Amino acid sequence: MSNQIQRAAVSIASNISEGEERTSVKENIHFLNIAKGSSAEVITQLNIALKIGYLDEKTFEKLEDQTEKIRASLRNLIKSKKV
């Protein structure tokens, strides 16, 4: 499970980076949406880890909050590029 969370977290950064290298706004937004999807995947995996006892509540809340902030930032970045 920790490997899956790590892969999804790396995917966030990788897709942001790849999107920034694209020449069109449409392609850039596509990769930002993939990154946002990976952040949702991280949150889902964290919820599962909490439910099966791999994470304590305090650690879960901290990690979920950080990931939600990333997801909100991506959402705002996508909105700003659509204007």
C-alpha positions in Angstrom: 0.0 0.0 0.0 2.8 2.4 0.8 4.3 1.8 -2.6 1.0 2.6 -4.3 0.7 5.9 -2.4 4.3 6.8 -3.3 3.7 6.0 -7.0 0.6 8.2 -7.0 2.4 11.0 -5.2 5.3 10.8 -7.7 2.7 10.9 -10.5 1.4 14.2 -9.3 4.8 15.9 -9.6 5.7 14.1 -12.8 2.5 15.1 -14.6 2.7 18.7 -13.5 6.3 18.8 -14.9 5.3 17.0 -18.1 2.4 19.3 -18.6 4.5 22.4 -18.2 6.7 21.2 -21.1 3.8 20.9 -23.5 3.3 23.6 -26.0 -0.4 24.0 -26.0 -2.6 25.0 -23.1 -5.0 22.1 -23.9 -2.2 19.6 -23.4 -0.9 21.4 -20.3 -4.4 21.2 -18.7 -4.7 17.5 -19.7 -1.6 16.7 -17.6 -2.7 18.9 -14.7 -6.0 16.9 -14.7 -4.0 13.7 -14.5 -2.1 15.1 -11.6 -5.3 16.1 -9.9 -6.6 12.6 -10.4 -3.4 11.2 -8.8 -4.0 13.4 -5.8 -7.5 11.9 -5.5 -5.9 8.5 -5.7 -3.6 9.4 -2.8 -6.5 10.5 -0.7 -8.4 7.3 -1.4 -5.3 5.2 -0.5 -4.9 7.2 2.7 -8.5 6.5 3.6 -8.0 2.8 3.1 -4.8 2.8 5.1 -6.6 4.5 8.0 -9.5 2.0 7.8 -7.3 -1.0 7.9 -5.1 0.4 10.7 -1.9 1.2 8.7 -2.2 4.9 9.7 -3.3 6.6 12.9 -5.9 9.4 12.8 -3.4 12.2 13.4 -1.0 11.1 10.6 -4.0 10.5 8.3 -5.4 14.0 8.9 -2.0 15.7 8.3 -1.4 13.8 5.0 -5.0 14.2 3.8 -4.9 18.0 4.5 -1.6 18.3 2.6 -2.9 16.4 -0.3 -6.2 18.3 -0.4 -4.2 21.6 -0.6 -2.3 20.2 -3.6 -5.6 19.1 -5.2 -7.1 22.6 -4.6 -4.0 24.3 -6.0 -4.2 22.1 -9.1 -7.9 22.9 -9.5 -7.2 26.6 -9.3 -4.3 26.4 -11.7 -6.5 24.5 -14.2 -9.2 27.2 -13.9 -6.7 30.0 -14.4 -5.4 28.3 -17.6 -8.9 27.9 -19.1 -9.5 31.7 -19.1 
